Amino acid sequence: MDDSCATLSKNERLSGKRHIDALFVDGSSFISYPLRVIYLPMKNDKYGVRVSVLIHAPKKKLKHAVDRNFVKRRIRENYRLRKHILSGAFADGESLLVAFLYLDSRKSTFATIGQAMEKALHTLYEKIK
């Protein structure tokens, strides 16, 4: 694993309204508790990256912003450390939009989110391959 694989740059984050709407309308999902994963394979690679991610911790479950930010930081870091699992799953011109939604109403440990992320990425790899 090289250094470029161990980063999570701005262009790897999903931010366009059109793509986010398409992900939530047309995407498929599964649960790897405490994460719900919504994904949508795309044929045209507009972003220039293979996988674009969105991370969400709902205000309804975690009332304090500091807790939501804490959980999102943990999810981001776990994704960054394990994103190499998805390498090799794409042909040329293909990309993937992914949303990780946090489901628990309490803060989970780094290890718990790590196990859920690893399971989620392996499941995602099998589904898109």
MDTraj code that builds the backbone (N, CA, C; nanometers):
import mdtraj as md
import numpy as np

residues = "MET ASP ASP SER CYS ALA THR LEU SER LYS ASN GLU ARG LEU SER GLY LYS ARG HIS ILE ASP ALA LEU PHE VAL ASP GLY SER SER PHE ILE SER TYR PRO LEU ARG VAL ILE TYR LEU PRO MET LYS ASN ASP LYS TYR GLY VAL ARG VAL SER VAL LEU ILE HIS ALA PRO LYS LYS LYS LEU LYS HIS ALA VAL ASP ARG ASN PHE VAL LYS ARG ARG ILE ARG GLU ASN TYR ARG LEU ARG LYS HIS ILE LEU SER GLY ALA PHE ALA ASP GLY GLU SER LEU LEU VAL ALA PHE LEU TYR LEU ASP SER ARG LYS SER THR PHE ALA THR ILE GLY GLN ALA MET GLU LYS ALA LEU HIS THR LEU TYR GLU LYS ILE LYS".split()
xyz = np.array([
    [0.0846, -0.1173, 0.0000],
    [0.0000, 0.0000, 0.0000],
    [0.0891, 0.1235, 0.0000],
    [0.0712, 0.2110, -0.0981],
    [0.1532, 0.3317, -0.1055],
    [0.0869, 0.4474, -0.0311],
    [0.1566, 0.5595, -0.0227],
    [0.1057, 0.6743, 0.0515],
    [-0.0204, 0.7336, -0.0089],
    [-0.0334, 0.7302, -0.1418],
    [-0.1505, 0.7898, -0.2049],
    [-0.2770, 0.7115, -0.1722],
    [-0.2620, 0.5841, -0.1406],
    [-0.3775, 0.5025, -0.1050],
    [-0.4211, 0.5299, 0.0390],
    [-0.3324, 0.5816, 0.1190],
    [-0.3619, 0.6029, 0.2609],
    [-0.4140, 0.7433, 0.2893],
    [-0.4638, 0.8117, 0.1879],
    [-0.5188, 0.9452, 0.2086],
    [-0.6671, 0.9465, 0.1736],
    [-0.7338, 1.0492, 0.2151],
    [-0.8739, 1.0695, 0.1768],
    [-0.8849, 1.2156, 0.1344],
    [-0.8597, 1.2397, 0.0062],
    [-0.8554, 1.3764, -0.0439],
    [-0.9955, 1.4326, -0.0668],
    [-1.0015, 1.5607, -0.0889],
    [-1.1288, 1.6285, -0.1087],
    [-1.2042, 1.5743, -0.2298],
    [-1.1337, 1.5413, -0.3369],
    [-1.2046, 1.4927, -0.4565],
    [-1.2563, 1.3497, -0.4392],
    [-1.2214, 1.2830, -0.3288],
    [-1.2769, 1.1508, -0.2989],
    [-1.4047, 1.1610, -0.2162],
    [-1.4426, 1.2814, -0.1798],
    [-1.5634, 1.3011, -0.0998],
    [-1.6781, 1.3419, -0.1907],
    [-1.7902, 1.2804, -0.1690],
    [-1.9076, 1.3054, -0.2509],
    [-1.9739, 1.4348, -0.2060],
    [-1.9906, 1.5298, -0.2997],
    [-2.0469, 1.6583, -0.2597],
    [-2.1502, 1.7144, -0.3562],
    [-2.1579, 1.6657, -0.4790],
    [-2.2520, 1.7216, -0.5750],
    [-2.3958, 1.6800, -0.5480],
    [-2.4870, 1.7758, -0.5454],
    [-2.6280, 1.7478, -0.5155],
    [-2.6868, 1.6456, -0.6113],
    [-2.6532, 1.6556, -0.7379],
    [-2.7077, 1.5632, -0.8385],
    [-2.6639, 1.4196, -0.8101],
    [-2.5379, 1.4013, -0.7748],
    [-2.4876, 1.2674, -0.7450],
    [-2.5436, 1.2140, -0.6126],
    [-2.5568, 1.2998, -0.5134],
    [-2.6114, 1.2578, -0.3840],
    [-2.7571, 1.2167, -0.4003],
    [-2.8341, 1.2956, -0.4749],
    [-2.9741, 1.2606, -0.5002],
    [-2.9851, 1.1278, -0.5738],
    [-2.9012, 1.1081, -0.6751],
    [-2.9028, 0.9825, -0.7505],
    [-2.8672, 0.8648, -0.6594],
    [-2.7718, 0.8837, -0.5711],
    [-2.7309, 0.7778, -0.4791],
    [-2.8466, 0.7346, -0.3896],
    [-2.9181, 0.8312, -0.3318],
    [-3.0257, 0.7977, -0.2398],
    [-3.1518, 0.7498, -0.3107],
    [-3.1726, 0.7888, -0.4356],
    [-3.2908, 0.7445, -0.5101],
    [-3.2673, 0.6085, -0.5758],
    [-3.1544, 0.5936, -0.6443],
    [-3.1292, 0.4738, -0.7238],
    [-3.0357, 0.3728, -0.6575],
    [-2.9732, 0.4081, -0.5481],
    [-2.8725, 0.3218, -0.4865],
    [-2.9307, 0.2027, -0.4128],
    [-2.8469, 0.1017, -0.3957],
    [-2.8815, -0.0161, -0.3163],
    [-2.8165, -0.0008, -0.1795],
    [-2.8670, -0.0763, -0.0813],
    [-2.8094, -0.0610, 0.0520],
    [-2.8041, -0.1936, 0.1265],
    [-2.7213, -0.1946, 0.2286],
    [-2.7135, -0.3055, 0.3225],
    [-2.6630, -0.2493, 0.4544],
    [-2.6757, -0.3282, 0.5599],
    [-2.6351, -0.2827, 0.6930],
    [-2.5191, -0.3662, 0.7437],
    [-2.4183, -0.2980, 0.7922],
    [-2.3074, -0.3578, 0.8650],
    [-2.3021, -0.2791, 0.9953],
    [-2.3829, -0.3206, 1.0917],
    [-2.4078, -0.2407, 1.2113],
    [-2.2784, -0.1991, 1.2804],
    [-2.2634, -0.0745, 1.3170],
    [-2.3559, 0.0376, 1.3223],
    [-2.3572, 0.1251, 1.1963],
    [-2.3214, 0.0699, 1.0818],
    [-2.3216, 0.1473, 0.9574],
    [-2.4250, 0.0940, 0.8598],
    [-2.4919, 0.1837, 0.7946],
    [-2.5743, 0.1483, 0.6796],
    [-2.4981, 0.1993, 0.5585],
    [-2.4826, 0.1142, 0.4582],
    [-2.4050, 0.1486, 0.3400],
    [-2.4995, 0.1574, 0.2211],
    [-2.4989, 0.2720, 0.1549],
    [-2.5767, 0.2912, 0.0326],
    [-2.4751, 0.3115, -0.0786],
    [-2.4912, 0.2373, -0.1880],
    [-2.3926, 0.2446, -0.2953],
    [-2.4612, 0.2478, -0.4310],
    [-2.3922, 0.3081, -0.5264],
    [-2.4420, 0.3185, -0.6628],
    [-2.3239, 0.3123, -0.7589],
    [-2.3111, 0.2023, -0.8345],
    [-2.2063, 0.1964, -0.9365],
    [-2.2391, 0.2928, -1.0501],
    [-2.1390, 0.3624, -1.1000],
    [-2.1572, 0.4577, -1.2094],
    [-2.0709, 0.4138, -1.3272],
    [-2.1205, 0.4357, -1.4462],
    [-2.0437, 0.3998, -1.5664],
    [-1.9486, 0.5117, -1.6074],
    [-1.9935, 0.6347, -1.6000],
    [-1.9096, 0.7481, -1.6405],
    [-1.8316, 0.7970, -1.5203],
    [-1.7024, 0.8094, -1.5373],
    [-1.6162, 0.8539, -1.4282],
    [-1.5965, 1.0047, -1.4385],
    [-1.6921, 1.0811, -1.3851],
    [-1.6865, 1.2273, -1.3925],
    [-1.5917, 1.2862, -1.2889],
    [-1.5796, 1.2211, -1.1733],
    [-1.4997, 1.2750, -1.0648],
    [-1.3502, 1.2566, -1.0850],
    [-1.3094, 1.1582, -1.1610],
    [-1.1685, 1.1308, -1.1766],
    [-1.1152, 1.0378, -1.0684],
    [-1.2014, 0.9927, -0.9783],
    [-1.1628, 0.8962, -0.8758],
    [-1.2557, 0.7761, -0.8853],
    [-1.2125, 0.6657, -0.8329],
    [-1.2911, 0.5418, -0.8405],
    [-1.4075, 0.5403, -0.7413],
    [-1.3825, 0.5828, -0.6187],
    [-1.4850, 0.5770, -0.5143],
    [-1.5012, 0.7155, -0.4531],
    [-1.6259, 0.7618, -0.4467],
    [-1.6576, 0.8875, -0.3798],
    [-1.7457, 0.8548, -0.2603],
    [-1.7096, 0.9060, -0.1432],
    [-1.7812, 0.8695, -0.0213],
    [-1.8496, 0.9893, 0.0438],
    [-1.9595, 0.9581, 0.1109],
    [-2.0349, 1.0540, 0.1905],
    [-2.0509, 0.9909, 0.3283],
    [-2.0253, 1.0661, 0.4332],
    [-2.0359, 1.0141, 0.5691],
    [-2.1363, 1.0992, 0.6449],
    [-2.2322, 1.0314, 0.7105],
    [-2.3393, 1.1041, 0.7767],
    [-2.3668, 1.0448, 0.9147],
    [-2.3764, 1.1312, 1.0137],
    [-2.4186, 1.0940, 1.1486],
    [-2.5392, 1.1825, 1.1810],
    [-2.6581, 1.1242, 1.1937],
    [-2.7803, 1.2056, 1.2052],
    [-2.7971, 1.2758, 1.3396],
    [-2.8500, 1.3948, 1.3315],
    [-2.8775, 1.4754, 1.4499],
    [-2.9857, 1.4100, 1.5354],
    [-3.0728, 1.3349, 1.4730],
    [-3.1807, 1.2684, 1.5461],
    [-3.1255, 1.1636, 1.6435],
    [-3.0157, 1.0987, 1.6055],
    [-2.9561, 0.9952, 1.6911],
    [-2.8519, 1.0532, 1.7875],
    [-2.7675, 1.1424, 1.7387],
    [-2.6623, 1.2039, 1.8200],
    [-2.6919, 1.3534, 1.8315],
    [-2.7422, 1.3941, 1.9448],
    [-2.7927, 1.5303, 1.9623],
    [-2.6836, 1.6374, 1.9605],
    [-2.5659, 1.6056, 2.0104],
    [-2.4594, 1.7051, 2.0223],
    [-2.3673, 1.7016, 1.9007],
    [-2.3369, 1.8180, 1.8490],
    [-2.2513, 1.8286, 1.7304],
    [-2.1135, 1.7676, 1.7551],
    [-2.0625, 1.7822, 1.8762],
    [-1.9313, 1.7271, 1.9067],
    [-1.9331, 1.5741, 1.8930],
    [-2.0435, 1.5105, 1.9295],
    [-2.0551, 1.3654, 1.9158],
    [-2.0667, 1.3241, 1.7695],
    [-2.1444, 1.3991, 1.6915],
    [-2.1575, 1.3693, 1.5484],
    [-2.0229, 1.3835, 1.4781],
    [-1.9504, 1.4898, 1.5081],
    [-1.8189, 1.5103, 1.4465],
    [-1.7203, 1.4011, 1.4882],
    [-1.7267, 1.3599, 1.6126],
    [-1.6404, 1.2538, 1.6645],
    [-1.6641, 1.1232, 1.5880],
    [-1.7900, 1.0872, 1.5713],
    [-1.8258, 0.9637, 1.5006],
    [-1.7864, 0.9728, 1.3533],
    [-1.8106, 1.0865, 1.2909],
    [-1.7740, 1.1019, 1.1497],
    [-1.6226, 1.0927, 1.1310],
    [-1.5463, 1.1472, 1.2251],
    [-1.4004, 1.1365, 1.2196],
    [-1.3557, 0.9911, 1.2285],
    [-1.4190, 0.9161, 1.3167],
    [-1.3856, 0.7735, 1.3302],
    [-1.4204, 0.6950, 1.2041],
    [-1.5344, 0.7231, 1.1452],
    [-1.5748, 0.6543, 1.0221],
    [-1.4791, 0.6893, 0.9091],
    [-1.4467, 0.8174, 0.8950],
    [-1.3529, 0.8615, 0.7906],
    [-1.2177, 0.7938, 0.8043],
    [-1.1665, 0.7899, 0.9260],
    [-1.0351, 0.7297, 0.9484],
    [-1.0369, 0.5795, 0.9209],
    [-1.1417, 0.5114, 0.9621],
    [-1.1522, 0.3688, 0.9352],
    [-1.1656, 0.3416, 0.7861],
    [-1.2391, 0.4245, 0.7156],
    [-1.2487, 0.4085, 0.5703],
    [-1.1122, 0.4314, 0.5053],
    [-1.0437, 0.5370, 0.5473],
    [-0.9128, 0.5708, 0.4900],
    [-0.8144, 0.4554, 0.5065],
    [-0.8163, 0.3924, 0.6227],
    [-0.7229, 0.2835, 0.6500],
    [-0.7566, 0.1551, 0.5740],
    [-0.8828, 0.1389, 0.5336],
    [-0.9261, 0.0132, 0.4729],
    [-0.9731, 0.0259, 0.3279],
    [-0.9622, 0.1418, 0.2689],
    [-1.0164, 0.1605, 0.1341],
    [-0.9440, 0.0784, 0.0287],
    [-0.8249, 0.0290, 0.0593],
    [-0.7512, -0.0547, -0.0354],
    [-0.8259, -0.1849, -0.0652],
    [-0.9221, -0.2234, 0.0194],
    [-1.0011, -0.3449, -0.0027],
    [-1.0771, -0.3366, -0.1343],
    [-1.1193, -0.2158, -0.1719],
    [-1.1965, -0.1981, -0.2949],
    [-1.1108, -0.1877, -0.4202],
    [-0.9788, -0.1793, -0.4042],
    [-0.8942, -0.1663, -0.5221],
    [-0.9024, -0.2933, -0.6060],
    [-0.9061, -0.2764, -0.7353],
    [-0.9144, -0.3897, -0.8259],
    [-1.0559, -0.4343, -0.8562],
    [-1.1558, -0.3658, -0.8039],
    [-1.2942, -0.4050, -0.8274],
    [-1.3559, -0.3343, -0.9471],
    [-1.2808, -0.2444, -1.0099],
    [-1.3380, -0.1616, -1.1151],
    [-1.2703, -0.1830, -1.2490],
    [-1.3492, -0.1755, -1.3552],
    [-1.2944, -0.1713, -1.4902],
    [-1.2730, -0.0246, -1.5263],
    [-1.2136, 0.0014, -1.6419],
    [-1.1912, 0.1399, -1.6843],
    [-1.3242, 0.2123, -1.7041],
    [-1.3292, 0.3373, -1.6592],
    [-1.4478, 0.4191, -1.6769],
    [-1.5578, 0.3927, -1.5756],
    [-1.5349, 0.3052, -1.4806],
    [-1.6345, 0.2782, -1.3775],
    [-1.5962, 0.3490, -1.2476],
    [-1.6974, 0.3890, -1.1742],
    [-1.6741, 0.4490, -1.0431],
    [-1.7881, 0.4073, -0.9512],
    [-1.7771, 0.4471, -0.8259],
    [-1.8740, 0.4055, -0.7256],
    [-1.9035, 0.5222, -0.6327],
    [-2.0312, 0.5442, -0.6059],
    [-2.0734, 0.6417, -0.5061],
    [-2.1161, 0.5637, -0.3832],
    [-2.0658, 0.6032, -0.2665],
    [-2.0957, 0.5304, -0.1430],
    [-2.1310, 0.6290, -0.0330],
    [-2.2346, 0.5958, 0.0442],
    [-2.2700, 0.6733, 0.1629],
    [-2.2630, 0.5813, 0.2834],
    [-2.1952, 0.6256, 0.3881],
    [-2.1912, 0.5532, 0.5148],
    [-2.2766, 0.6316, 0.6140],
    [-2.3874, 0.5723, 0.6574],
    [-2.4778, 0.6362, 0.7516],
    [-2.4636, 0.5678, 0.8869],
    [-2.4440, 0.6459, 0.9903],
    [-2.4271, 0.5916, 1.1247],
    [-2.5640, 0.5656, 1.1850],
    [-2.5865, 0.4472, 1.2423],
    [-2.7181, 0.4078, 1.2907],
    [-2.7348, 0.4107, 1.4420],
    [-2.6274, 0.3982, 1.5176],
    [-2.6372, 0.3866, 1.6627],
    [-2.6653, 0.5217, 1.7271],
    [-2.7262, 0.5192, 1.8451],
    [-2.7549, 0.6444, 1.9152],
    [-2.6474, 0.6780, 2.0184],
    [-2.5447, 0.5912, 2.0277],
    [-2.4310, 0.6176, 2.1161],
    [-2.3032, 0.6142, 2.0346],
    [-2.1981, 0.6761, 2.0872],
    [-2.0690, 0.6732, 2.0196],
    [-2.0104, 0.5331, 2.0283],
    [-1.9668, 0.4785, 1.9162],
    [-1.9031, 0.3466, 1.9142],
    [-1.7523, 0.3624, 1.9238],
    [-1.6868, 0.2558, 1.9648],
    [-1.5411, 0.2589, 1.9735],
    [-1.4807, 0.2519, 1.8339],
    [-1.3552, 0.2894, 1.8253],
    [-1.2832, 0.2861, 1.6989],
    [-1.2785, 0.1435, 1.6437],
    [-1.2572, 0.0468, 1.7319],
    [-1.2496, -0.0938, 1.6902],
    [-1.3839, -0.1445, 1.6375],
    [-1.4929, -0.1062, 1.7018],
    [-1.6256, -0.1484, 1.6577],
    [-1.6561, -0.0942, 1.5189],
    [-1.6286, 0.0333, 1.4991],
    [-1.6517, 0.0931, 1.3673],
    [-1.5559, 0.0317, 1.2659],
    [-1.4347, -0.0005, 1.3075],
    [-1.3379, -0.0636, 1.2187],
    [-1.3833, -0.1994, 1.1704],
    [-1.4373, -0.2804, 1.2602],
    [-1.4888, -0.4121, 1.2219],
    [-1.6070, -0.3982, 1.1265],
    [-1.6961, -0.3047, 1.1563],
    [-1.8119, -0.2824, 1.0700],
    [-1.7684, -0.2317, 0.9330],
    [-1.6678, -0.1450, 0.9291],
    [-1.6182, -0.0903, 0.8028],
    [-1.5534, -0.2000, 0.7193],
    [-1.4738, -0.2840, 0.7830],
    [-1.4090, -0.3929, 0.7098],
    [-1.5123, -0.4877, 0.6504],
    [-1.6114, -0.5241, 0.7296],
    [-1.7192, -0.6118, 0.6810],
    [-1.7945, -0.5434, 0.5667],
    [-1.8221, -0.4150, 0.5824],
    [-1.8959, -0.3400, 0.4806],
    [-1.8176, -0.3332, 0.3496],
    [-1.6880, -0.3066, 0.3570],
    [-1.6082, -0.2957, 0.2349],
    [-1.5927, -0.4301, 0.1648],
    [-1.5802, -0.5392, 0.2417],
    [-1.5740, -0.6716, 0.1801],
    [-1.7073, -0.7061, 0.1127],
    [-1.8179, -0.6750, 0.1791],
    [-1.9504, -0.6985, 0.1211],
    [-1.9684, -0.6148, -0.0044],
    [-1.9273, -0.4904, 0.0011],
    [-1.9375, -0.4005, -0.1134],
    [-1.8538, -0.4513, -0.2300],
    [-1.7346, -0.5002, -0.2007],
    [-1.6475, -0.5560, -0.3039],
    [-1.7159, -0.6722, -0.3748],
    [-1.7780, -0.7605, -0.2974],
    [-1.8469, -0.8763, -0.3559],
    [-1.9675, -0.8337, -0.4395],
    [-2.0380, -0.7308, -0.3959],
    [-2.1583, -0.6870, -0.4669],
    [-2.1273, -0.6167, -0.5991],
    [-2.0148, -0.5456, -0.6065],
    [-1.9849, -0.4723, -0.7297],
    [-1.8949, -0.5483, -0.8253],
    [-1.8326, -0.6526, -0.7797],
    [-1.7406, -0.7301, -0.8631],
    [-1.8151, -0.8050, -0.9706],
])
top = md.Topology()
chain = top.add_chain()
for i, resn in enumerate(residues, 1):
    res = top.add_residue(resn, chain, resSeq=i)
    for name in ("N", "CA", "C"):
        top.add_atom(name, md.element.get_by_symbol(name[0]), res)
traj = md.Trajectory(xyz[None], top)
